[in-house]
Every structure is written in C-alpha cells, then in structure tokens.
Amino acid sequence: MSHSLWAGTLRVMPRVALVIVVAFILAASAAAAAVGETVFRGPGIALRTPSGWFANNKPLTGITDPVQRFVLSSYRIPASADAGNGYVPSSRGVVAQLEEEVFPSACACWRPRPQHFALPRLGRMETLDGNRWGELLFSERGRHFYIFIWVGRGASSAKVRLLLRTLDGMTITAA
C-alpha cells in the first residue's frame, strides 16, 4: 500500500468510527423511546406508565385524607387543575387517581384487590367535577385504597383498556 493511500485511509477511519458510534447512539435512543415506559414510584407503590402517558403526585383535589398517591392520565393535566374547583378532565382522555386512607378503617367495604380492575359505573362524584367518574375500593397488604377513574365521552375503548391494564400492573408493598 502506498504512503498516500495509507494516509488517506487513516484520515477517513476516524470519521467512519464517529458515524458508527453516532448511529449506535441514535438506534439505542430510538429503541428506548419506542419502549417509552417509565416507572412512577410513590410510598410503597410502583406503576409502569405507558409511553405518552403521565403519572405524578400533584394533588388533583384539596383533600388530604385520604391522601393522594398518584394521578395517571392519558394526557398532560394542566398544573392549575383542581377537580374539586371546576376542572373537568379532557373529553378524550382517561384519568385514574389513587388515594389511600391515612388511618385504615374497619369498614367491611374494603375487599381484597381484584386480580383485574374493571371499569366502575360512571357518574358524579362528591368532590370531583364532571359526571364521568367511577370509584373502586380495595385493600392490599393492610392498606386501604380508592381509585377514582375518569373516562371522557370521546375516550377510546383502547385508552380505557390500557388504563385498566396499567392499574393491574401496579405493585403495592406494606406501609
């Protein structure tokens, strides 16, 4: 190999290596974005949120007992949202709000967590605005929970199924 050919090859090699490294990084990023799933963690609670969905513990109401553990939604809820003060969720969205009794009661209404959550009957709720809410009560590991579910009139059945499947995958440990 001639000296000039060898020198030309050496000049091109770093660029080729750089292109390969950049392509690898982009492919890894695309794979991570395709999965898109994140894990929300609260006190003894873990929830895998689907790609493009949102989970946080910003209060959706001013209620402090039961205490809100998370809000899961198929869309970004505005920071100013207060479901007890006029905010009505998106007509195309679905929302789940998990609340836990601070001091678990002895009420017989607390049944064990179901293997699979089902959509409850929807209607008005005392402290949540809008008329498309449903409530589920369950206990797990000595803890008592309420899940309030909103289903907008224009929400797809696929969104509802994904919401319920996501709640099914929630893990809860003892307090």
N, C-alpha and C positions, 0 to 999 in steps of 0.2 A: 504494500500500500504506500502510495507516495505521501510525502510530508504534507502537502497542501490538502489532499483528500482527508488525511487523518485529522488535521487541524479543523477542517470544515465539519467533520463528524463530531468532534468534541464541542464545537460551538452549538450545534443543533441538539445534542444529548440533553443538556440542562432544560431546554425548552420542552422537549418531549416528556421528560420526567415531570416537569411542572404541569403540563397538560394532563398527564395520567393522575397525578395527585389531586388536581382540581376536579377532574371527572369523578374520582373516587369519593371525594367530599360531597359533591353535588348528588351523587347517587345515594350516599348514606343519608343525606338530609331529606331527599325525596322519599326514601323508604320510611324514615321517621315521621315525616309529615303525612304519609299515606296511612300509617297506623293512627297517628293523631290522638291517641288515647292518653289522657292524663289521669293521675290519681289525686283525688281530694282527700285530705286527712283531717279529721276532727277528733274530739276526745273519745278515743276508743272506737272510732268509725273510719272506715276506708271505703271510697266509692270511685270506681273507674268511670270517668266521664267520656262519652263518645266524642269523636272528632267533631269540632264545630259547636259543641255544647258547652255550657258554663256551669260551674259549681263554685259557690263561695259561702261564707257565713255572714255576709252583710244582712242585718235584720230586714225582713220583709214586712214586719209589723212591729209595733212598740211593746209587744207582750214579752215579759221576762220570765214567767213561769206558766207554762212550760218554756224551756229555753230552746231557741232555735239552734239546731246543729248544722244544717246546710240548706241551701236552696239550689236545686238543679233545674236548669232551663234549656230549652232548645234554641234560645236566642239570648242576646245580651240584655239583661234587665237594666233600665236606667238607674244611675246612682241615687236619684231622688225618689225612686219608687217606694211608696208606703201603701201596702194593700189595705190597711185599715183607715187610710185617709184619702181615698179617691182613686188610687192607682188600680187600674184593671189591666191584667196581663194581655198580651198580644192575642188577637183573634185567630192567628195562625200558629200560635205556639203552645207548648205544654210546659208546665212547671210542677215541681214537687218540692214541698217544704217539709223537712223533717224536724220535729220538735220532740223534746224529752221532758218528762215530769222531773222537776228538781227533787221532790220528795215523793217517791213512788207510792201511790195509794193502794189500798187493799181491795179496790173495786173488782168485781167479778168480770167486768168488761174487758179485762186485759187477757187476751188469748195469745197463745204462742205465735210467733212469727210464722206466716204461711210459707210453704216451700216456694210458691209463686204468687206474686201480688196480682190482683185483678182490679180493674177499674171500678171504683165505687159509683154509686148513683150520684149524679151531679146536681147541684142546686146552689142556693145561697148559703154563706157561712156567716156566723155572727160577727166576726172581726175581720173578714176578708171581703173586699169589694168585688163585684161581679157575681154572676149567677151560674158559673160553670165549675164550681169547686166540689170535690168529694173528699171524704175523710176515711182513713184506715187507722185502726188502733191495733197495736201488737206489743208483746213483751219479748225480750230476749236477754238472757244472762242477768236476770234480776232488774232489768231496766225497762221502763215503760215509754213507748213512743206513739206519736201521732204522725201520720203522713197526710198532708193536705195536697191534693192534686188538682191542678187547673188544666182544663182542656178547652182551648179556643174552638169556636164554632167552625173555623176553617182549618183546624189542625188535621193533618192526615192520620189515617189509622196506623201508618208506618211509624210516625212520631210517637204515637201512644204506645205501640208495642215496644219501641226502643226505650222509652221512659220506664215502662214496667220491667223490662229485661235488665235495665241498668240498676233499678232498685233491687231486683232479685239477686244481683251480684254484690250488693253491699255487704261488708263484713262488720260485725259488731263484737267487741270484746267487753268483758266485765268492767264496770266503772272503777 
